Every structure is written in structure tokens, then in C-alpha cells.
Amino acid sequence: YYTKEAIKAYKEVIQAKHEEVIYHAYQIMKRPVITVLDTAPITDCYMLLQEKGVRQLPVMNVQNSPVGLISKEKILEKLIIEDNVIQEAKAASVRELMDYPIITADPLADIRRVAKIMFDHDLNCIPITNEADMFVGIITRTDYIYAVSTFPGLTLRA
């Protein structure tokens, strides 16, 4: 059973002409990057995740250097939430829960290589950093799904 709207949307994607060939991380990364400090309380981090509608955040230290990645899943292990309100929080900072060391990629990295790294390390996202080691973007699994579905010429091979 297909609706007329679904068929129309499918035809539009098939007929879409995308002039730009997608090769590099900067072409599909999201920016600006939403980050959190490693010293932030997990309650603040949870609120930021909720506000921005994301599931993970790159973590930086006070020198603005990348130091880790924090996921909503890890934070929820330390919080009791009822009706979207934090009822109880076990004392913890982002630093205590973040995954580290962090794996990052360069903006000019081949997106197929970035996808392979994400797959090999079971990552939901990979932050993109520049030559000064500053966050400039982030690529999530959703970004890959969008790119593959929007740019018909793009195929990923792991």
C-alpha cells in the first residue's frame, strides 16, 4: 500500500539532479558543532542534549581542545527523570562519563573512510577537527543515511 505522496517523493528523489559529487567529510558534516565542557554537570549536559535534539556531544576542556564524547545514553544511567523533569541526579561531571580518547576526522577526509572508522569502532558519530585541533563539524549515522538517500550517485563501501 503506497500513498500518492510517498510515490511523488520517491520520484522527486530519483529525478533529483545533484551536481556536487560527495567525497569529503566537510560536504556532509553538521556545523556549527554543539559542544560541552568536561567540567559541566551532567544535568546541564542533559538539558543541552534535550534542547538541541541531539544524542551525543563532543567534549572539550577549558583550553578548547577535544577530549571526549558524551552520549545521552550514558547520562541517563545517572539520572532519574519523570515527565521530562530531572528528579534525581547522581553526582557526576561530563569528564567522569565521557568516552575517551576521542576519534576525530579531518574535513577533507574521504567519507567512505570515515564511515568505515565509525563502523569498525561502533561510533554513532565522529567529530571533525581542523589542523588547529578545533571542532569544526560532526558527522552522525543519520548524516550518512541522509547523504545516501539524497545524493543517488553516492554509494558507501566498507
N, C-alpha and C positions, 0 to 999 in steps of 0.2 A: 504494500500500500504506500504510494508516494503522493505527496501533495504537490499541487502545481507550483507552489513557492519553492519547494525543495528542488524540483526539476529545473526551474528557472535559475536558481542559484548555482546549481551544478553546471548548467550550460554556460553561465557567465564566467565561471572559473576556467572551464575548458577553453573558451574563446578568448580569455584574457591574454593580452599581449604584454609581456614583461620584457622590456628592452634590456634591463640590467641583469647581467649574469651574476649569480651569487656565489662567491668564493671565500670571502673573508669574514671573520668574526664581527668586525665593525658594521657589516651590512645587515646583520640580524640582531645585534645586541640592543638591549633597552638602555636608555640613558635619560636623565641623569640617574646615577646609582644612589639608592637609598641605603645608607649605612648606619651603623650603631657603634658607639664606643664600647670597648671591652670592659669599662668600669660601670656601665649602665646597669641599673637594677633590672631584673628580668620582667618586672611588672611594666616598666617603661617600654621595654623592648616588645612585649606582647601587645601593648596599646599601639605602638608604631606599626607592627605587623597587621593588626586589625584595620587601622586607619588607612593604610596603603594597599590593603588587599593582596599581600604577598605572603609566601610561606617560608622564606628564608632571607637572611640579610648578611651581607658581608660585614665583618667586624674589623674596626681599625683601632689603633692605640692613640694616645694623645699626640704623638708625632705624625699622625695621619698615615701611618704605614699599615698595610693589610696584615692582619694577624690571625684571622679565622673566619668561620662561617657559623651562623646560629640558625637553627630551624625552629619553626613553630612547634613541631613535634616534641623537641627536647624541652622547650619552655613549658609546654603543657604538662610534662611529667612533674613539675614543681608547683603548679597552680591548681587551685580548686575554683572553678568558675560556674556560677549559676545565673541563668538568664543574661548571659553576656557581661556579667559583673564579677570581678575578681573577689572571691570571698576569703580566700586564704592563699598566702604565698610562702613557700619555704624559702628562707633567706638564701639568695644566690645572686651572683653577678653574671653578666654575659660571659665573662672570662672563664668562669667555672664550668659552663655548659657548652661552650663553642667547640666546634671541630677544628683541629689544627694539626699539623701545618696546613695551610691553605694552598690549594692548587689553583693557579690562575693561567690565563692565556693572554697573548698579545693581540691587539686589534687587527693585525694583518695575518693572524693565524688562519690556516685553512680550516673551514668549518667542519669538514669531514674528520680532520684530526681531532678537533675539539670534541666532536660528538663521540669519537672513539675513546677519548680520555674520560668523558663523562660516563660512558658505558662501562669501561674497564674498572673504574673506581666507584661505581654505583652512586654518582652525583646527580642531584636534581637540578643543579645549576653550576655555572662556573663564572666567577668574576673576571672581567677583562681589565688588565692594568697596562699603563703606558710605560715608557722607558724610565720614567721617574718613580716607578712603583706606586702610582696613584690609581685608584679605581676610576675607570672611565666608562664602564658599561658592565652589563651582566647578561648572560645567555642562560635561559631555562629550557627545560624539556618542551614546555609549551611553545617557546620561540621556534624550536625546530619543527614542531608539528605545524605551526602557522606557516613557516617558510616553505616546507614541503608541499603544503596544500595550496599555497598562494602562487608559488613560482613553479609551474608544471615542469619546467626543464630541470629542476633541482632533484637529484637523487643522492641519497646517502649510502655509502658502503662502509661497513665497519671492518 
